[in-house]
Amino acid sequence: MKPWTREQMAERVARDIPEGAVVNLGIGLPTLVANYLPRDREVILHSENGVLGMGPAPPKGEEDYDLINAGKSPVTLLPGGCYFHHADSFAMMRGGHLDICVLGAFQVSVRGDLANWSTGEPGAIPAVGGAMDLAIGARQTFVMMELLTRKGESKLVAECSYPLTGLACVSRVYTDLAVIDVTPAGLRAVELTDGLAFDELLRLSGVPIAAPTQGGNR
């Protein structure tokens, strides 16, 4: 079994973003997706701090720290891109103007509940920020995360034990071992990494997952 790297996960997410979509990339792992969007496909990237039309990360040495995303990482601006007030950005998020948001997560439940802002431990982030607005405001919410924690515990759970970001908001989960859809009937595997047997995915995840359709496991 060879887990996908973070770059391979980002490339896999980028393949699923359609032409013309307006997309918010959350801080951390999701920001890598910008580097793998095909140049011949128009995707408009939004950042909650007030940027529309972001491009990939700048080459090393060409960073402009007056142009950053919500995670304070330097970004580029494509032709036609713009920046604007924070309040206008949140109006876009809350008003249903985003087609997709891509977020990291600590846990995702079998119903698509999302916990991604706090583990409740001392020193954890004190507030949810814009994640709640994104998870509920976007038409689709994709999650990028490793399947297991550093302790070997599954991040796919029957019920989230961490503070919730949103209820039944996740539509697809991209992990380092499998791509999994959240459906009204429960979780369904879409694609497994090379060398991973479906039974092993079930053992590692610890939750019910329907098998992928024919051709889903490469």
C-alpha positions in Angstrom: 0.0 0.0 0.0 1.4 3.4 -1.0 -0.5 6.4 0.5 -1.0 9.4 -1.7 1.2 12.3 -0.9 -0.3 15.7 0.0 0.6 16.9 -3.5 -1.2 13.9 -5.0 -4.2 14.5 -2.8 -4.3 18.1 -4.0 -4.0 17.1 -7.7 -6.9 14.6 -7.1 -9.1 17.4 -5.7 -8.2 19.7 -8.6 -9.4 17.1 -11.1 -12.9 17.2 -9.6 -13.3 21.0 -9.8 -15.2 21.9 -12.9 -14.8 24.7 -15.4 -16.2 28.0 -14.2 -16.5 27.0 -10.5 -16.0 29.6 -7.8 -14.0 27.9 -5.1 -12.7 28.7 -1.6 -9.5 26.9 -0.5 -9.3 26.6 3.3 -6.0 27.2 5.2 -3.4 24.5 5.4 -3.6 21.4 3.1 -6.3 22.7 0.8 -4.2 25.7 -0.4 -2.1 23.2 -2.4 -5.0 22.6 -4.8 -4.3 26.0 -6.4 -1.0 24.6 -7.8 -2.7 21.8 -9.7 -5.6 23.4 -11.4 -5.2 23.0 -15.2 -4.2 26.2 -16.9 -6.8 25.7 -19.6 -9.7 25.5 -17.1 -11.1 28.7 -15.6 -11.6 28.3 -11.9 -12.1 31.4 -9.8 -10.4 31.1 -6.4 -11.8 33.0 -3.4 -10.1 33.7 -0.1 -12.2 34.8 2.9 -9.8 37.7 3.7 -11.1 39.4 0.6 -9.4 38.0 -2.6 -11.1 36.8 -5.8 -9.1 35.4 -8.7 -6.1 33.9 -6.9 -3.5 31.9 -8.8 -0.9 29.4 -7.7 1.7 30.1 -5.0 4.4 32.5 -6.2 7.9 31.2 -7.1 10.4 31.3 -4.2 11.9 34.8 -3.9 8.9 36.5 -5.6 6.5 36.5 -2.7 4.5 39.7 -2.0 3.3 39.7 1.6 0.8 42.4 0.8 -1.0 39.7 -1.2 -1.8 36.8 1.0 -4.6 34.3 1.6 -6.6 33.7 4.8 -3.7 31.6 6.2 -1.3 34.5 5.6 0.6 32.6 2.9 1.6 34.7 -0.2 -0.4 34.1 -3.3 -0.6 35.4 -6.8 -3.4 37.2 -8.5 -4.5 36.2 -12.0 -5.6 38.8 -14.7 -9.0 40.1 -13.7 -8.5 39.2 -10.0 -9.3 41.7 -7.2 -9.4 42.2 -3.5 -12.1 43.8 -1.4 -13.5 44.3 2.1 -13.7 41.4 4.5 -17.5 42.0 5.0 -18.0 41.7 1.2 -16.1 38.4 1.3 -18.3 37.0 4.0 -21.4 38.2 2.1 -20.2 36.0 -0.8 -19.7 33.0 1.5 -23.0 33.3 3.3 -25.0 34.3 0.2 -24.5 31.0 -1.6 -22.1 32.4 -4.2 -19.4 29.7 -3.8 -19.7 26.5 -5.7 -17.2 24.5 -3.7 -15.1 25.0 -0.6 -12.2 22.7 0.3 -11.5 22.4 4.0 -9.2 20.4 6.3 -10.8 18.4 9.1 -10.1 16.8 12.5 -13.2 14.5 12.0 -16.0 13.8 9.5 -19.0 11.7 10.5 -20.8 9.1 8.4 -23.6 11.7 7.9 -21.1 14.4 6.7 -20.9 16.3 9.9 -17.7 18.4 10.1 -15.4 19.1 13.0 -12.4 21.1 11.8 -11.7 24.1 14.0 -10.8 22.7 17.5 -9.9 19.6 19.4 -10.9 21.2 22.6 -7.4 20.9 24.0 -5.6 23.7 25.9 -4.1 26.1 23.5 -6.4 25.2 20.6 -7.7 27.9 18.3 -10.3 29.8 20.4 -12.9 30.5 17.6 -14.2 28.9 14.5 -13.4 31.8 12.2 -14.9 31.5 8.7 -15.1 27.7 8.5 -18.7 27.6 9.7 -19.8 30.1 7.0 -17.9 28.3 4.3 -19.1 24.8 5.2 -22.7 25.8 5.1 -22.6 28.6 2.5 -20.9 26.7 -0.3 -22.9 24.5 -2.6 -20.5 21.6 -2.0 -18.0 21.0 0.8 -14.9 18.9 0.0 -12.6 17.8 2.9 -8.9 17.0 2.6 -7.3 15.1 5.4 -5.2 12.1 6.3 -7.4 9.1 7.2 -5.6 8.5 10.5 -4.4 10.7 13.3 -0.8 10.5 14.5 -2.1 8.0 17.1 -3.5 5.8 14.4 -7.2 6.7 15.1 -9.6 7.2 12.2 -10.8 10.7 11.4 -13.9 9.1 9.9 -16.3 8.6 12.8 -19.8 7.5 13.6 -20.3 10.7 15.7 -17.9 13.7 15.9 -16.5 14.1 19.4 -14.9 17.5 18.7 -16.8 20.8 18.5 -18.8 20.9 15.3 -18.3 23.2 12.4 -21.4 22.2 10.4 -24.0 19.5 10.2 -24.4 17.2 7.2 -22.4 19.6 5.1 -19.6 17.4 3.6 -20.2 15.9 0.2 -16.8 14.3 -0.5 -13.7 13.4 1.5 -10.2 13.1 0.0 -7.8 11.2 2.2 -4.3 9.8 1.7 -5.8 6.3 1.3 -9.1 6.8 -0.5 -11.7 9.2 -1.9 -15.0 8.7 -0.2 -18.4 10.2 -1.0 -21.0 11.1 1.7 -24.4 10.0 0.4 -27.9 9.9 1.9 -27.3 6.1 2.4 -23.9 6.6 4.1 -20.3 6.6 3.0 -19.2 5.2 -0.3 -15.7 4.7 -1.6 -14.9 6.2 -4.9 -11.2 5.4 -5.3 -8.6 3.6 -3.3 -4.8 4.1 -3.4 -2.8 1.5 -5.2 -2.3 -1.7 -3.1 -5.0 -0.9 -0.6 -7.7 -3.7 -0.3 -11.2 -2.5 0.4 -11.4 -4.7 3.6 -8.3 -3.0 4.9 -9.9 0.4 4.3 -12.9 -0.8 6.4 -10.6 -2.0 9.2 -8.6 1.3 9.3 -11.6 3.6 9.1 -13.7 1.7 11.6 -17.0 2.9 10.1 -19.3 1.4 7.4 -18.3 2.3 3.9 -19.9 0.9 0.7 -17.6 -0.6 -1.9 -16.6 1.4 -4.9 -18.3 0.7 -8.2 -16.4 -1.3 -10.8 -13.2 0.5 -11.8 -13.2 2.7 -8.7 -10.1 0.9 -7.2 -7.3 1.4 -9.6 
